[in-house]
Amino acid sequence: MRLLTGSDYAPFTDAAWSQQGMVTELVEAALALSPEPESHHIEWLDDWSVHLDLIREKHADMGFPWFRPDCDTYQQDDARCVDFHFSDPVVDLVILLFVRADNEFAFEKDADVSGRVLCRPAGYFTHDLDRPDRKWISNNLITLRQPATPRECFDLLMSGEVDAVAVNEFLGVQQMFAADLTEKVVPLSRPVSTQSLHVVISKTHWRGTALLYRFNAGLAKLKQTDRYTEIVSRHLSIYWDQLKG
């Protein structure tokens, strides 16, 4: 069985990270606990833009880690919902607003972002900014800037061209340390959303539903043990220790 992932996504997946990343270790542990586990190998491809096409065309049996749109309600027509099975959540991420320390603004309710300019890199999901009870983008309540990289978002923040960068907690803090912004940028405490990372399988894979069932069964067993918490805690500890230097 072929699994596809990529690097440069620490602490979740990275070939150079301990155990090749938190999600990598969780996925392998879940597969080991699945009914009638079978052999597998992980293929590393750092060009994430081609991953879904390769999985859709069955060049890989599974891919990870991927965010899941809201396929149950308002995003049934999203290409990911149409083309892929999503596993149960492997791990959850908190999406935060990162703002300049000298220009904090209240984010106690959604209306507080009206008129603001937010930044999220091109290619990143935006469904949490435009869900049915929010519609920040559709109703032009915010301006969304989408440069190529997270670093560019933080450059725009520091130049005053955007009010906040909306990314997951780990990515945002990593960028703060990388750009020496720990005294100049702060995350707001109220999350924009909570998103989960999943394994994806093509719906046209001849064993798709069987693979999904087996992985989910193994993941459920893993989450019932102390090992799940131990894996997550260990990777988070390594991550924060590395950032703090």
C-alpha positions, 0 to 999 in steps of 0.5 A: 500500500502506497501512502503519499505525503510531503515535507516542510510541514513540521511538526505534522509531516517532515522527512527530517523530523523525529519519526517523520512528523506527528501525523506520520507517526499517528497514521503508521500507528493507526495502520498497525492497529487496523484489522488485518494490517498490511505492509505499506511504504510512504512516498515523499513528494514536496510539491504539495500542489500535485498530491491530490491529482496523484491520489485521485489517479490512484498513483497512491492509495492514501494521502495525508495530512489534508484539511476537510471542507464542510462536506456535510452541509454547504460544501458538498460540491467542493472538489475534495468532497466530490472526489475523496473519502476523508478519514476520521480526524487524525489531529485538530488544529486551531486557526488564529488571527495573528496581529501586530502587538502595537495594533491589536483589535478585539475579536470577541465576535465575528462582526469585529472583523468587518472592514478588516484586511486579512491575509492567508496564502494562496492555495490555502483553504478559505471555507472557514472565512465564508461559512453560511453563518459568516460569509466574510468573503461573499458579503465583502465584509473583509478584504482577503489578501493571498500572497504566495507564502506565509512569510509574505503574509507576515511581511504585509502585516508588518508593513501595515498592508493587512490587519491580521494573518489567519493561519493555524497556530503552529504555522503562525508561531513558526513564522513569528520565530523565523522572522524574529517577530515574537515581540512584534506580533501576537495571536488573538485568543479567540479562534477563527475556527478549528480544523482537522487533518485527515487521510484522504482516499480516492472515491474511485479506488477499487478498495476505497471504502475498505481502506477507509474502514480499516484506517478508521478502525485502527485510528479509533483503537489508537485514540483509546490508548495512552499512546495517542496522547504520548505521540502528540505530546512528544511532538509538540514538546519537540516543536516548542523546544526547537522554536525557543532554541 
